[in-house]
Amino acid sequence: MSGVFINSDAWNFWTDSKCIETDPAKAIRDDVDFYADAGGVEAVFYNMNFSRSFLNTKVGTPIWKDCTFDADGNLRLRGFPLKKADSDNYGPMVRRAKFMHENMPDFMQYRYDYCHKKGIEMWHSMRMNDVHHSELGGEFKPQHCDLWLDHKEMLRAWYRHTWRGYWIDNGFDYGRRDVYEYHLNLAREYLLDYESDGIELDWMRAMPVFKPGYDELNTEILTNFVRDVKAAALEAEKKWGHRVRIAARTPYQPQEAYALGMDVGTWAAEGLIDVLIPSPNGLCMEQDAQLKLWRAIAPNLILAPCVDYVVVSNRENFSRQAFTKEIDCGMISTYYAQGADTIYFYNHFPRHEHDTEPRIREIFPAAADREKAASLPRRHVITAHDSCVEGLYNAPCFPAKIWEKCSDGGVRIHAGERTAGRKGVILIGSSVPLNVNVLLNTVYCDPVTDFDLPQNFKKGGNGTQHGSFWVVSGNVPEIFWTCVEIPPQALHDGWNNVELYNHDSHIIESKEILWMELNLA
């Protein structure tokens, strides 16, 4: 591997590249330069579709189809006005994609050539079943393709559609031949009409792709689909005169992939894919990507686990923080220690470069250098699992209860590698004051009373936002922080055990522990 993989989504480019309407070639160069100039990047996977496409597609629906603007510049779809918020959101994307099509119809080839000039590969990233904003009231946003709008019988669980309908209920059912052919033709269009170095099948946007109760039953259908995409990739290799690889984005946990009909072992054994990208269901990266299991299942594939946008430490209250350089480095070191070949970045876009932290381009070369990533300051955060399989529900990553005057088991946290001699602290955030001893791998940890909270965390605060740290559900007007020093020689590479011994008469509930991390200098 010569570097990391980057996913650049369509929302990012068409929303933020304002110079598309004045100098489209410069917009493309600026975007490629953002990823290429820092070094450490092997390929950028460019996404050109959600449900509609940002291409002049012959198969799907271009984003500008049936879109017009009134005299005041407000967007209309199929003759109907949109809400102002939707007009403001989608209007720039519609205008810019149409302008690019009309003024630079070969822009995809220009992007491919410029990527190669800058020494990186350009891949397509195809979202296999994007159902963003398909809840009741969202059906007529210029997000959804004509097939989705006009053929609800093709959807996996439209009968569940209510005011609070879950997006994935409204995805396509690949068990139908018409749905299968539609998406296969989109993949063929990507591969055979637009030169690339590969295609990513982004199944995580979104699973499931079969109607309820038919996921595992239809495993062979999904395998045949990947076989058909492989055949198209071989056609593309003959047309373009160079190799065209295939990547697949799957759930972090193998049993969830298989439960959704994704027989990755067969895909690997038959040489149908080249890269496997274990990924989160939502935006929430997880410390346990189960890479050792994936390596056993698919020993011949490049393993490139996903580093995404946020970490969630407790799913009961959805306490989360946006990524920082230190959080990313912690996750990168964790993944390499578990067997990753390289790292794949999702939601690491130029738009986030405007935040105070992190400087995103500094992360890419560090991620490409295993030793460098391990040597940098790192934050290893307890992360909750987000299941994407109906019937497999999330469980707390903290003990359900820590009874009074008692310890009720530990918490597993991965410390990555090269931990020998590292100094650091264990940081715990809670919604109630804790009277606890903290042990790391059975060794007592001394309390630290004077400490700085990382990255905009605050001791206290009002409402549910505390700097860049969010507690989404529940009323948490104040966060109480406990900090202890990591004892010499107690920490080791890989999985560690953090134990809380409760000295209080108050029973600590799992939902009261909002956050836990190892913070290594």
Salt bridges, closest charged atoms under 4 A:
ASP9 OD2 - ARG127 NH2 3.52
ASP16 OD2 - ARG351 NE 3.49
GLU21 OE1 - ARG95 NE 3.56
GLU21 OE2 - ARG96 NE 3.26
ASP30 OD2 - LYS26 NZ 2.64
ASP33 OD1 - LYS118 NZ 3.37
ASP37 OD1 - LYS118 NZ 2.84
GLU42 OE2 - ARG245 NH2 3.06
ASP66 OD2 - LYS65 NZ 2.99
ASP66 OD2 - ARG78 NE 3.86
ASP86 OD1 - LYS141 NZ 3.70
ASP88 OD2 - LYS84 NZ 2.82
GLU121 OE2 - ARG243 NH2 3.70
GLU121 OE1 - ARG245 NH2 3.23
ASP130 OD2 - ARG127 NH1 2.82
ASP130 OD1 - HIS132 ND1 2.82
GLU139 OE2 - HIS161 NE2 2.96
ASP146 OD2 - LYS65 NZ 2.78
ASP146 OD1 - ARG78 NH2 3.21
ASP150 OD1 - ARG78 NH1 3.37
GLU153 OE2 - HIS151 ND1 2.86
ASP169 OD1 - ARG156 NH1 3.85
ASP169 OD1 - ARG160 NH1 2.98
ASP178 OD2 - ARG176 NH2 2.83
GLU181 OE2 - ARG177 NH2 2.63
GLU189 OE2 - LYS58 NZ 3.99
ASP193 OD2 - LYS58 NZ 2.48
GLU195 OE2 - HIS242 NE2 2.83
ASP197 OD2 - HIS116 NE2 2.76
ASP202 OD1 - ARG249 NE 2.81
GLU220 OE2 - ARG227 NH1 2.85
GLU235 OE2 - ARG188 NH1 2.81
GLU256 OE2 - HIS385 NE2 2.67
GLU270 OE2 - ARG227 NH2 2.79
GLU286 OE1 - HIS385 ND1 2.77
ASP328 OD2 - HIS348 NE2 2.70
ASP341 OD2 - ARG295 NH2 2.81
GLU353 OE2 - ARG359 NH2 3.20
GLU353 OE2 - ARG361 NH2 3.28
ASP355 OD2 - HIS352 ND1 3.97
GLU362 OE1 - LYS325 NZ 3.08
GLU371 OE2 - ARG418 NH2 2.43
GLU390 OE2 - ARG156 NH2 3.08
GLU390 OE2 - ARG160 NH1 2.95
GLU417 OE2 - ARG370 NE 2.66
GLU417 OE1 - ARG418 NH1 3.32
GLU509 OE2 - LYS401 NZ 3.03
GLU512 OE1 - HIS506 NE2 3.06
GLU517 OE1 - ARG379 NH2 2.86
